[in-house]
Amino acid sequence: MKRAAYSIPLNIVEGCGRNTDKDFVHFLDIAFGSCQELEYCFLLAFDLTYLNQSKYDEASKLINEVKAKLINLIKSIRK
């Protein structure tokens, strides 16, 4: 979970250092994939009863907010 969570901002930062928008979007896509991975980690933790419903719902809400922001950024750059 930590690796997936750290991967999100690290890929965004790495993409910012690239020379083209195409390269930047590539790293944003990778960051989005890390969001998907983190979302599954929380689902798995919930299924294994490591998390209660309220903690899972809180995490899902935050992850979905990050995913929506990434999607909007990716769309705006691709235009």
C-alpha beads as a LAMMPS data file, in Angstrom:
LAMMPS data file: protein, C-alpha beads

79 atoms
78 bonds

1 atom types
1 bond types

-500.0 500.0 xlo xhi
-500.0 500.0 ylo yhi
-500.0 500.0 zlo zhi

Masses

1 110.0

Atoms # bond

1 1 1 0.000 0.000 0.000
2 1 1 2.776 2.414 0.867
3 1 1 4.587 1.733 -2.396
4 1 1 1.443 2.363 -4.445
5 1 1 0.637 5.511 -2.453
6 1 1 4.167 6.920 -2.811
7 1 1 4.185 6.093 -6.500
8 1 1 1.346 8.524 -7.257
9 1 1 3.082 11.833 -6.426
10 1 1 6.501 10.526 -7.429
11 1 1 5.288 9.805 -10.964
12 1 1 3.601 13.198 -11.178
13 1 1 6.839 14.908 -10.150
14 1 1 8.900 12.810 -12.537
15 1 1 6.523 13.687 -15.372
16 1 1 6.827 17.396 -14.568
17 1 1 10.532 17.139 -15.268
18 1 1 10.011 15.827 -18.794
19 1 1 10.343 17.977 -21.888
20 1 1 7.052 17.251 -23.631
21 1 1 3.391 17.088 -22.711
22 1 1 3.269 13.583 -24.174
23 1 1 5.924 12.426 -21.697
24 1 1 4.164 14.214 -18.841
25 1 1 0.841 12.538 -19.672
26 1 1 2.609 9.166 -19.791
27 1 1 3.708 9.615 -16.179
28 1 1 0.254 10.872 -15.196
29 1 1 -1.144 7.653 -16.675
30 1 1 1.291 5.688 -14.523
31 1 1 0.213 7.698 -11.474
32 1 1 -3.404 6.882 -12.312
33 1 1 -2.500 3.189 -12.474
34 1 1 -0.965 3.502 -9.017
35 1 1 -4.256 4.993 -7.802
36 1 1 -6.049 1.964 -9.183
37 1 1 -3.568 -0.303 -7.428
38 1 1 -3.996 1.540 -4.132
39 1 1 -7.770 1.375 -4.483
40 1 1 -7.541 -2.401 -4.852
41 1 1 -5.232 -2.643 -1.828
42 1 1 -7.876 -0.929 0.283
43 1 1 -10.580 -3.205 -1.115
44 1 1 -8.474 -6.240 -0.281
45 1 1 -7.772 -4.934 3.223
46 1 1 -11.496 -4.393 3.701
47 1 1 -12.336 -7.878 2.376
48 1 1 -9.785 -9.380 4.754
49 1 1 -11.407 -7.371 7.600
50 1 1 -8.302 -5.275 8.292
51 1 1 -10.474 -2.176 7.775
52 1 1 -13.992 -1.399 8.903
53 1 1 -16.617 0.037 6.551
54 1 1 -16.139 3.668 7.561
55 1 1 -12.352 3.595 7.071
56 1 1 -12.786 1.877 3.707
57 1 1 -15.383 4.442 2.612
58 1 1 -13.133 7.313 3.686
59 1 1 -10.160 5.891 1.776
60 1 1 -12.283 5.219 -1.316
61 1 1 -13.580 8.782 -1.292
62 1 1 -10.069 10.230 -1.126
63 1 1 -8.723 7.910 -3.820
64 1 1 -11.633 8.769 -6.115
65 1 1 -10.927 12.479 -5.627
66 1 1 -7.298 11.982 -6.649
67 1 1 -8.337 9.871 -9.641
68 1 1 -10.809 12.542 -10.785
69 1 1 -8.144 15.246 -10.537
70 1 1 -5.674 13.143 -12.505
71 1 1 -8.263 12.416 -15.193
72 1 1 -9.075 16.122 -15.534
73 1 1 -5.388 17.035 -15.734
74 1 1 -4.718 14.360 -18.339
75 1 1 -7.700 15.509 -20.418
76 1 1 -6.663 19.146 -20.253
77 1 1 -3.114 18.375 -21.388
78 1 1 -4.261 16.117 -24.229
79 1 1 -6.504 18.856 -25.720

Bonds

1 1 1 2
2 1 2 3
3 1 3 4
4 1 4 5
5 1 5 6
6 1 6 7
7 1 7 8
8 1 8 9
9 1 9 10
10 1 10 11
11 1 11 12
12 1 12 13
13 1 13 14
14 1 14 15
15 1 15 16
16 1 16 17
17 1 17 18
18 1 18 19
19 1 19 20
20 1 20 21
21 1 21 22
22 1 22 23
23 1 23 24
24 1 24 25
25 1 25 26
26 1 26 27
27 1 27 28
28 1 28 29
29 1 29 30
30 1 30 31
31 1 31 32
32 1 32 33
33 1 33 34
34 1 34 35
35 1 35 36
36 1 36 37
37 1 37 38
38 1 38 39
39 1 39 40
40 1 40 41
41 1 41 42
42 1 42 43
43 1 43 44
44 1 44 45
45 1 45 46
46 1 46 47
47 1 47 48
48 1 48 49
49 1 49 50
50 1 50 51
51 1 51 52
52 1 52 53
53 1 53 54
54 1 54 55
55 1 55 56
56 1 56 57
57 1 57 58
58 1 58 59
59 1 59 60
60 1 60 61
61 1 61 62
62 1 62 63
63 1 63 64
64 1 64 65
65 1 65 66
66 1 66 67
67 1 67 68
68 1 68 69
69 1 69 70
70 1 70 71
71 1 71 72
72 1 72 73
73 1 73 74
74 1 74 75
75 1 75 76
76 1 76 77
77 1 77 78
78 1 78 79
